[in-house]
Structure formats: C-alpha cells, structure tokens
C-alpha cells in the first residue's frame, strides 16, 4: 500500500505537469495563432502588408535571441522566480497587444511578449525532466510534446475562430486565463531547485555575438521572400551580419573560458544528434503546415475555419503517437521508434505528392493523421535520448538550445518552401503555357467549354493554368520534405544506446 507521502508526491508531480503543460501550450499557440488575424490587424491599425508582418517578425526574433539565455537566467535568478516572472510578463504583454491602438505599440508589445515567452518552453521541459524518475521520463516528454506540437497545429484554427466570432484582439486575450492558472500552479506546486547551478558573470561577448547571428538569421528568413532575397540591400546586410555573428561566437566559445554556451554540451554525442534531428522535425512539421494552409485556402477555396478543421486531425495523430511512444519507451530502445517515426512521416509526404486541387477531405485527413503520428513517434523518444545522458546542471541550457534548433529549423523550412513554391510555380506555369496551342485536343475542348474567343474565357483558362502550376509546385515541395525525412534516418545510427550511457544516477526530483 502506498504511503501518504508517496501519494502526495504523485499528486504534486501531476499538478507540476499540468502547470508546465499550460505554459508550453500558451507559448506554442502564440507562434501561429496571430497569423490568420494579420489582415484584420492591418485594416484596424492602418498598416501596409509589409508593416503588419513585423507583428510576427518581432515576436520570433525576440524569442529566438532570449531562448539560449534561459540557462544563465535560471542560474542567476532561480527556476521558480524566472518561471513566475516569465508567465506574468507574458500575460501582461498579451493584454497590451490586445489593447494596442497603433502599429508601433503592437510591435513593441510583441517584442516584449517574445522576451517573456522565450524561457517558458525550455523551463517546462527542464522541470519535467527533473520531476520524473528516469524510467518515467518518456511519459513526461510525451506530455511536454503535446503542448509543443499541438500549439502550432491548433493555433490557426483557434485564431480563425476567435477572429471570426469576436475580434483579432482575442487572439491575445485568450492567453490570460491560461496564464492565471499557470501562475497559481507555479506558486502552489513548483519547488525551488535543490541543485541550482551557481551563476557566473554573464559572457556578454558570447551573448552579443550569438544574438547578432540568431537575430540576423531570423530577419533574413522572415523578410527574404518579401524583399526578393539577395536583390535587396537589407537582405544582403542581414546575411553578412548572420555569418559574422555566428563566426565570432564560434571562435569566442572555442577560445575563451566561462563562455555563454558551455562547450561541454557539444561533447555529449546524443545531444548533438538530438538537436540535428529536432532541426529536421522543425523543418518538416511547420513547413508542411505552412504549405497546406495556402493549398487549402487558395487552391481549394476553403474558408479559414474549414481549413483549420481539416488540419486539426494531424494533432490527433500526434497526440496518439506521443501517448503510445511514452508507454513503449519503458520497455524498448527509443532508436527504432525514431526510425519508425521518420519513416512514417516520409510515407505521409509521399502520399501528399499525389494531391490534386480537388483532393478529397478524407485523403487530407488521412495523410494528416499519418504524418502527425510519425512526428509524435519521433519527438518523444528523441527528447528522451537527447537529455538522457545530459548532466542535470546543464539541462536547462540544453533544453534552450534544443528548442532553439527546432524553431530555427521551422524558420528555415518555411522560408525555403515559400521561396521554392513561388519559383517553381513560375517555372511550371511557363512550361504549361508552351503547350497551350490551338492544335492540342485538350485546348480545343476547353475552347468550346470556356469560349476562349472572349476575354472572360481566356482569363478562366489562365486561372486554370496558374492553379495547375501551383499544384505541381506544392507537390515538388512535399517531395523535397519527404527526402529530408528519409535522409535523416541514418543519423539515428550514431545515437548511443541510452541504457549504457545513462549510468546509475537518476535525475533529482523537483
């Protein structure tokens, strides 16, 4: 029979899990929930299409810069005070974003929201890893993964519903009730870390050069497509600053003492392979979502809410896979699960290469379920492997880098897929136009059906050609992401057997 103390520990652990799950979901939702509301914000704030995109860019850049600093901030201020400050700051800035009356205000408040939101996901992951014994860490990462993966998937659906039913301001106000519950959970259930590392002097040079590299990279990726990439002086400057920042950071880290990022992290082979694989997950998951949303709304003329509902089953597949993987990790080696997940993800993308502009909703839902299941099978064992051999003192710093790599993968994936979509659409359209002549039977059939002798008929034919060219360009992107998923599988061979590497020391419970 379990003792009262053991029962109390289980209840406390469950409440900690619920608290960090709320924090993770709240932050993950905000990466995509505002996207669908941009046109409404643009009209309300009298902004141009380029100006309103700073609402997204400011948040992404601020979060990317602050995320690697989470480890030092925890060591300097303590886990519980940092967690509490981050959640309260996130609530306050969310309310300010919703109340903003000018573009300058909302961009400034989104910047602050990114600063306060950045530590939430690394802290949540670190808290869960410390709160659970080694044999239950797979289940803990399954719960954590639900927030990380479901947030971006559900964001557009929830954002579309809130915007249509109420106002764009509610995509920010929705954070308030989640945040209040999270604050209560932290105050009541989260204890202070017993083995808190001592904070040294902040390596300002390391922080500054890494921030320069990350900030310039995010601006380069976010604004490149709109500014025609290297045809723009701004993009060339951002590319140069990105290279310079990462070069100076690398040289400084390898040659100095007490650096901003502890080089010991990169001596852990499992962690290095883990951040490479989570980079691939970021590319495939969010780039696929970024492609499917315009596919449904532009090519298939789905309303925003309908498109979100069709994409939602992807989250169901992810949830199911994470629950199953979390249980299986107690009995089997995580590496076969990672391989299976990458293979299932690649299979789903292969099925998506057969999409047409009139693909059925059943096919969309089925491929979404398969891909969501594959991603879920990867994330849980990957998180367990990446941190299973990590020294507890470095765990928060490691979770910061782990989540940073996922976000950078997502940014690079979305930017590259968007660029290739525009480029390949133009190439395919030129190729199709070459075959539109009066001597081809299919053109003669359309000439009778559309009455090509009229301007309206020719415009309708041009629209058909454009849609077909875009459909082929989408298929090319799905095919490329399929190859990325399959080519990542050999990396799993380099992962150490987790049980050999873990040793006998269990993590310190919260």
Buried (B, 14 or more C-beta within 10 A) or exposed (E): EEEEEEEEBEEBBEBBBBBBBBBBBBBBBBBBBBBBBBEBBBEBBEBEEEBBBBBBBBBBBBBBBBBBBBBBBBBBBBBBBBBBBBBBBBBBBBBBBBEBEEBEBBBBBBBBBBBBBBBBBBBBBBBBBBBBEBEBBBBBBBBBBBBBBBBBBBBBBBBBBBBBEEBBBBBBBBBBEBBBBBBEBBEEBBEEBEEBBEBEEBBEBBBBBBBBBBBBBBBBBBBBBEBEBEEBEEBBEBBEBBEBBBEBBEEBBEEEEEBBBBEBBEEBEBBBBBBBBBBBBBBBBBBBBBBBBBBBBBBBEBEBBBBBBBBBBBBBBBBBBBBBBBEBBEEEBBBEBBBBBBBBBBBBBBBBBEBEBEBEEEBBBBBBBBBBBBBBBBBBBBBBBBBBBBEBBBBBBBBBBBBBBBBBBBBBBBBBBBBBBBEBBEBBBEEBEEEBEEEEEEBEEBBEEBEBEEEEBBEBBEEBBBBBBBBBBBBBBBBBBBEBBBEBBEBBEEBBEBEEBBEEEEBBEB
